[in-house]
Amino acid sequence: MDPAFLGGLQQFLMGFLGIYVTVAPGLSTATLYNHFGLWTWAFAIASILLGASALVLYVTISPAWCSLLSFGATATQAFVVLQLVVGVNVAAVQPSIGATKKKQ
C-alpha cells in the first residue's frame, strides 16, 4: 500500500471527524440549525464528498487530482467552521436583541 494513499485516507477521516464535530451542535439545537443556513449545509456535504472522491481519484486517475480535491475539501470545511462561529455568535446575541426591543 502506498504511504501517500494512507496519508490521504487519514486526512479524509480527520476532515470527516472535523465536519461531524462542527455540524453536530447544529443538528441538536434548533436555534443553531436555523442560523447555519443552506450554504453551510451545502458546504459540509461538499467537503465530505470532495474528500471521499479524492480517495477514489487517487486510485483511479492520479495523485495530483487527489491533492486538488483534498484542498477543496479542506477549504470548504474552513467555511463551515467560519459559519459555525458566526451562527453561535448570532444565536447568543439574538435573545438579548429581542429583550432590548421589548424594553423600548
C-alpha positions as CSV (number, residue, x, y, z in Angstrom):
1,M,0.0,0.0,0.0
2,D,1.2,3.5,-0.9
3,P,2.1,5.7,2.1
4,A,0.7,8.7,0.3
5,F,-2.7,7.0,-0.1
6,L,-2.7,6.2,3.6
7,G,-1.9,9.9,4.3
8,G,-4.8,10.8,2.1
9,L,-7.1,8.4,3.9
10,Q,-6.0,9.8,7.3
11,Q,-6.7,13.4,6.0
12,F,-10.2,12.3,4.9
13,L,-11.0,10.7,8.2
14,M,-9.8,13.7,10.2
15,G,-11.7,16.0,7.9
16,F,-14.9,13.9,8.3
17,L,-14.5,13.9,12.0
18,G,-13.9,17.7,12.0
19,I,-17.1,18.2,9.9
20,Y,-19.1,16.0,12.2
21,V,-17.9,17.8,15.3
22,T,-18.7,21.1,13.7
23,V,-22.1,20.2,12.4
24,A,-23.3,18.1,15.4
25,P,-24.3,21.1,17.6
26,G,-26.4,22.4,14.7
27,L,-28.2,19.1,14.5
28,S,-29.1,19.0,18.2
29,T,-30.0,22.7,18.7
30,A,-32.9,24.2,16.7
31,T,-31.5,27.7,17.2
32,L,-28.2,26.9,15.7
33,Y,-29.8,24.8,13.0
34,N,-31.7,27.8,11.8
35,H,-28.7,30.1,11.9
36,F,-26.4,27.7,10.0
37,G,-28.2,28.4,6.7
38,L,-28.4,26.4,3.5
39,W,-24.9,27.3,2.3
40,T,-23.4,25.9,5.5
41,W,-25.1,22.5,5.0
42,A,-24.2,22.5,1.3
43,F,-20.5,23.2,2.0
44,A,-20.5,20.5,4.8
45,I,-21.8,17.9,2.3
46,A,-19.4,19.2,-0.4
47,S,-16.5,18.8,2.0
48,I,-17.4,15.2,2.7
49,L,-18.0,14.4,-1.0
50,L,-14.8,16.1,-2.1
51,G,-12.7,14.1,0.5
52,A,-14.3,10.8,-0.5
53,S,-13.9,11.4,-4.2
54,A,-10.2,12.4,-3.6
55,L,-9.5,8.9,-2.4
56,V,-11.3,7.4,-5.4
57,L,-9.3,9.6,-7.8
58,Y,-6.1,8.7,-6.2
59,V,-6.6,5.1,-7.1
60,T,-8.3,5.6,-10.5
61,I,-6.7,8.7,-12.1
62,S,-3.7,10.3,-10.4
63,P,-2.4,11.5,-7.0
64,A,-2.4,15.1,-8.3
65,W,-6.1,15.1,-8.6
66,C,-6.3,13.7,-5.1
67,S,-4.3,16.6,-3.8
68,L,-6.5,19.1,-5.6
69,L,-9.7,17.6,-4.3
70,S,-8.3,17.3,-0.8
71,F,-7.5,21.0,-0.9
72,G,-11.1,21.7,-1.9
73,A,-12.4,19.6,0.9
74,T,-10.3,21.5,3.4
75,A,-11.3,24.9,2.1
76,T,-15.0,24.1,2.3
77,Q,-14.5,22.7,5.8
78,A,-12.9,26.0,6.8
79,F,-16.0,27.8,5.5
80,V,-18.3,25.6,7.6
81,V,-16.2,26.3,10.7
82,L,-16.5,30.0,10.0
83,Q,-20.2,29.7,9.7
84,L,-20.4,27.9,13.0
85,V,-18.6,30.7,14.7
86,V,-21.0,33.3,13.1
87,G,-24.0,31.1,13.9
88,V,-23.1,30.7,17.5
89,N,-22.5,34.4,17.9
90,V,-25.8,35.3,16.3
91,A,-27.6,32.7,18.4
92,A,-26.1,34.0,21.6
93,V,-26.8,37.6,20.8
94,Q,-30.3,37.2,19.3
95,P,-32.2,36.7,22.6
96,S,-30.6,39.9,24.1
97,I,-31.6,41.9,20.9
98,G,-35.2,40.8,21.3
99,A,-35.2,41.8,25.0
100,T,-33.8,45.2,24.1
101,K,-36.6,45.8,21.6
102,K,-39.3,44.9,24.1
103,K,-38.0,47.5,26.6
104,Q,-38.3,50.3,24.1
